[in-house]
C-alpha cells in the first residue's frame, strides 16, 4: 500500500496529513476525535485503502501538526 505524508498550511497553521492508496479511487477523509491523533485510524486504514484514497490528517494541536 502506498502512503505519503505531507505538511499543508491552513489559515497559517501547519497540518500533517497522510494519504494512503491511489488517487484514482474515491476519497475518504478520516477525522480523529478529541485527545487522540491520526494514529487512532491505524488499525483500519490499510483495509479502507484497498478501495479508497484515504486521507488522515492530524488536527491542529494534535499529533504531528502544529500546536
C-alpha angles and dihedrals in degrees: 000000000000116000129180131179122208136179113224129180119228118181090341096309122113112230126188115219128178122205123203128193129008128317094232091075128078111283122244121187118202116202118195124223131245119301094013134080141219090291085076086082098048094106095056107028095085094056093043091050091062089075103016144045098244120204117191116184128188103229117233111288095021135092114335095346123106117274 
